[in-house]
């Protein structure tokens, strides 16, 4: 467990204890949250109104090395980039995007461990609750900020690098003309993708690139480049970055 994970649990329990009405609405008993797996299981299964999810979620977090650490990083990065009131604990409890990333981490862990049918069931149940459709096989690096999360679609062979930021209604899909093992976009580190952007096919999006809201991208994008417009074209240097220390 990372040095931050116990404090995130403690922060979340403290927030719930300080706001009993909130704890009641979320149906979370702070005293029952003994570790991060039990917190994740109670939160996500409650959001889906499906108690049967609690077991697989808790087991995934307990049995998968590094899963707690990467979730902790996702949540803290979401809180940092989104200036979230209440910090990481509030982000964990209230950010639909952060919860959708958590759901994918669980489904991906199950998929990677050979429980593919269970992974699809978890993805289906939590996807309905959180309004996302992220295939359990998609590979997503640490630090994903999925802002809002609503309407996000990520295909099976998509690869997303580290510290990527994606707004709502984004599609990382295929063109339906390639049935191969790499038929979805490959997204580099620190890429920023605006709301409603559609990226299709086996394309490479270079590190630090910005994809503008509503852009339709069917070709490779160079590093640190802004792409904008329907059937988007290069529009000069990238201007948005959430990298630590960036001005």
C-alpha positions as CSV (number, residue, x, y, z in Angstrom):
1,X,0.0,0.0,0.0
2,X,1.3,3.5,-0.8
3,X,2.0,6.0,1.9
4,X,-1.1,8.0,0.8
5,X,-3.7,5.2,0.7
6,X,-4.2,4.9,4.5
7,X,-4.6,8.7,4.8
8,X,-7.2,8.7,2.0
9,X,-9.2,6.2,3.9
10,X,-8.8,8.3,7.1
11,X,-9.7,11.5,5.2
12,X,-12.8,9.9,3.8
13,X,-13.9,8.5,7.2
14,X,-13.4,11.8,8.8
15,X,-15.5,13.6,6.2
16,X,-18.3,11.1,6.6
17,X,-18.1,11.4,10.4
18,X,-18.2,15.2,10.2
19,X,-21.3,15.0,7.9
20,X,-23.6,12.3,9.1
21,X,-26.4,13.4,6.7
22,X,-24.0,12.9,3.8
23,X,-23.0,9.5,5.1
24,X,-26.7,8.5,5.4
25,X,-27.4,9.7,1.8
26,X,-24.4,7.6,0.5
27,X,-25.4,4.7,2.8
28,X,-21.8,4.6,4.1
29,X,-21.1,3.8,7.7
30,X,-17.6,5.2,8.6
31,X,-17.1,2.6,11.4
32,X,-17.6,-0.2,8.9
33,X,-14.9,1.1,6.5
34,X,-11.9,-0.8,7.9
35,X,-9.6,-0.6,4.8
36,X,-9.6,0.8,1.3
37,X,-11.1,-2.4,-0.3
38,X,-14.1,-2.2,2.0
39,X,-14.5,1.5,1.2
40,X,-14.3,1.0,-2.5
41,X,-16.7,-2.0,-2.4
42,X,-19.3,-0.1,-0.3
43,X,-19.1,3.1,-2.4
44,X,-19.3,1.5,-5.8
45,X,-21.9,-1.2,-5.0
46,X,-24.0,1.5,-3.4
47,X,-23.8,3.7,-6.4
48,X,-25.0,0.8,-8.6
49,X,-27.7,-0.2,-6.0
50,X,-26.2,-3.7,-6.4
51,X,-24.8,-5.4,-3.2
52,X,-23.5,-8.3,-5.3
53,X,-20.8,-6.1,-6.6
54,X,-19.2,-5.6,-3.2
55,X,-17.5,-9.0,-3.1
56,X,-15.7,-8.8,-6.5
57,X,-14.7,-5.2,-5.9
58,X,-13.2,-5.8,-2.5
59,X,-11.4,-8.9,-3.7
60,X,-9.9,-7.1,-6.7
61,X,-8.5,-4.4,-4.4
62,X,-7.1,-6.9,-1.9
63,X,-5.7,-9.4,-4.5
64,X,-4.3,-7.1,-7.2
65,X,-0.8,-5.6,-6.4
66,X,-0.7,-1.9,-7.0
67,X,-4.4,-1.4,-7.5
68,X,-4.9,0.7,-4.4
69,X,-1.9,2.8,-5.2
70,X,-3.0,3.6,-8.7
71,X,-6.5,4.4,-7.5
72,X,-5.0,6.7,-4.9
73,X,-3.0,8.5,-7.6
74,X,-6.0,8.8,-9.9
75,X,-8.1,10.4,-7.1
76,X,-5.4,12.8,-5.9
77,X,-4.7,13.9,-9.5
78,X,-8.4,14.4,-10.2
79,X,-8.6,16.6,-7.0
80,X,-5.5,18.6,-8.0
81,X,-6.5,19.3,-11.6
82,X,-10.1,19.9,-10.9
83,X,-9.6,22.2,-7.9
84,X,-12.1,19.9,-6.2
85,X,-13.6,21.4,-3.0
86,X,-13.0,19.0,-0.1
87,X,-9.9,17.5,-1.7
88,X,-9.3,13.8,-2.4
89,X,-11.9,12.5,0.0
90,X,-14.7,14.6,-1.6
91,X,-13.4,13.6,-5.0
92,X,-13.7,9.9,-4.1
93,X,-17.2,10.3,-2.7
94,X,-18.7,12.7,-5.2
95,X,-16.7,12.7,-8.5
96,X,-18.5,10.5,-11.1
97,X,-15.4,10.5,-13.3
98,X,-13.1,9.3,-10.5
99,X,-15.6,6.6,-9.7
100,X,-15.8,5.5,-13.3
101,X,-12.0,5.2,-13.4
102,X,-12.2,3.1,-10.2
103,X,-14.8,0.9,-11.8
104,X,-12.6,0.4,-14.8
105,X,-9.6,-0.4,-12.6
106,X,-11.6,-3.2,-10.9
107,X,-12.9,-4.6,-14.2
108,X,-9.5,-4.5,-15.8
109,X,-7.9,-6.3,-12.9
110,X,-10.5,-9.1,-13.2
111,X,-10.0,-9.2,-16.9
112,X,-6.3,-9.4,-16.6
113,X,-6.6,-12.2,-14.0
114,X,-8.7,-14.4,-16.4
115,X,-12.1,-13.6,-15.0
116,X,-13.3,-12.1,-18.2
117,X,-17.0,-12.8,-17.8
118,X,-17.0,-11.4,-14.3
119,X,-15.1,-8.4,-15.6
120,X,-17.8,-7.7,-18.2
121,X,-20.5,-8.1,-15.6
122,X,-18.8,-5.5,-13.4
123,X,-18.3,-3.2,-16.3
124,X,-21.9,-3.5,-17.4
125,X,-23.4,-2.9,-13.9
126,X,-21.1,0.0,-13.0
127,X,-21.2,1.4,-16.6
128,X,-25.0,1.7,-16.3
129,X,-24.7,3.4,-13.0
130,X,-22.0,5.9,-14.1
131,X,-23.0,6.4,-17.7
132,X,-19.8,5.2,-19.2
133,X,-18.7,2.3,-21.5
134,X,-15.1,1.4,-20.9
135,X,-14.0,-2.0,-22.1
136,X,-12.2,-4.0,-19.3
137,X,-9.3,-4.8,-21.6
138,X,-8.5,-1.1,-22.3
139,X,-5.1,-0.2,-20.8
140,X,-5.1,3.0,-18.9
141,X,-2.1,4.5,-17.2
142,X,-2.0,6.1,-13.8
143,X,-3.4,9.5,-13.1
144,X,-6.4,9.6,-15.5
145,X,-8.7,12.6,-14.9
146,X,-12.0,11.7,-16.4
147,X,-13.9,14.9,-15.9
148,X,-17.6,14.3,-15.3
149,X,-17.2,10.9,-17.1
150,X,-20.7,11.0,-18.6
151,X,-20.9,9.5,-22.1
152,X,-17.2,8.3,-22.2
153,X,-16.7,5.4,-24.5
154,X,-13.3,3.6,-24.7
155,X,-12.8,0.6,-26.9
156,X,-11.2,-2.8,-26.1
157,X,-7.7,-2.2,-27.7
158,X,-7.3,1.5,-26.6
159,X,-4.2,2.4,-24.8
160,X,-4.0,5.6,-22.6
161,X,-0.8,6.8,-21.1
162,X,-0.2,8.4,-17.8
163,X,-1.7,11.7,-16.5
164,X,-4.2,12.0,-19.3
165,X,-7.2,14.3,-19.0
166,X,-10.5,13.5,-20.8
167,X,-13.8,15.4,-20.7
168,X,-17.3,14.1,-21.1
169,X,-18.8,12.5,-24.2
170,X,-15.4,11.5,-25.6
171,X,-15.2,8.4,-27.8
172,X,-12.0,6.4,-28.4
173,X,-13.4,4.0,-31.0
174,X,-12.7,2.0,-34.1
175,X,-13.4,2.7,-37.7
176,X,-14.9,-0.8,-38.2
177,X,-12.5,-1.3,-41.0
178,X,-9.8,-2.9,-38.9
179,X,-10.4,-6.1,-36.9
180,X,-6.8,-6.4,-35.7
181,X,-5.4,-6.2,-32.1
182,X,-4.8,-2.4,-32.3
183,X,-7.9,-1.0,-33.8
184,X,-8.5,1.8,-31.2
185,X,-6.5,5.0,-30.5
186,X,-3.2,4.9,-28.6
187,X,-3.0,8.0,-26.4
188,X,0.3,9.3,-25.1
189,X,1.2,10.7,-21.7
190,X,-0.3,14.0,-20.6
191,X,-2.7,14.3,-23.5
192,X,-5.8,16.5,-23.0
193,X,-9.0,15.6,-24.8
194,X,-11.9,18.1,-24.8
195,X,-15.6,17.4,-24.5
196,X,-17.3,15.6,-27.3
197,X,-14.1,14.7,-29.2
198,X,-14.2,11.6,-31.4
199,X,-11.0,9.7,-32.0
200,X,-11.3,6.7,-34.3
201,X,-9.0,3.9,-35.5
202,X,-5.4,2.8,-34.9
203,X,-4.0,6.3,-34.5
204,X,-1.2,7.6,-32.3
205,X,-1.8,10.8,-30.2
206,X,1.6,12.1,-29.2
207,X,2.5,13.0,-25.6
208,X,1.2,16.4,-24.4
209,X,-1.1,16.9,-27.4
210,X,-4.4,18.8,-27.0
211,X,-7.6,17.6,-28.8
212,X,-10.1,20.4,-28.8
213,X,-13.8,19.9,-27.8
214,X,-15.8,18.4,-30.7
215,X,-12.8,17.5,-32.8
216,X,-13.0,14.4,-35.1
217,X,-9.6,12.9,-35.3
218,X,-8.8,10.1,-37.8
219,X,-5.0,10.7,-38.2
220,X,-2.0,10.6,-36.0
221,X,-1.3,13.7,-33.9
222,X,2.2,14.9,-33.2
223,X,3.5,15.5,-29.7
224,X,2.5,18.8,-28.0
225,X,0.2,19.8,-30.8
226,X,-3.3,21.2,-30.7
227,X,-5.9,19.5,-33.0
228,X,-9.2,21.3,-33.5
229,X,-12.2,21.2,-35.8
230,X,-14.3,18.5,-37.5
231,X,-11.9,16.3,-39.3
232,X,-9.4,18.1,-37.2
233,X,-6.1,19.6,-38.4
234,X,-3.0,20.8,-36.6
235,X,-3.4,24.3,-35.2
236,X,-0.1,25.0,-33.6
237,X,1.6,24.2,-30.3
238,X,-0.3,22.6,-27.4
239,X,-1.4,25.1,-24.8
240,X,-2.9,23.1,-22.0
241,X,-0.9,20.8,-19.6
242,X,-1.6,19.4,-16.2
243,X,1.9,18.2,-15.7
244,X,3.3,18.9,-12.3
245,X,5.4,22.1,-12.4
246,X,4.0,23.2,-15.7
247,X,3.2,26.9,-16.0
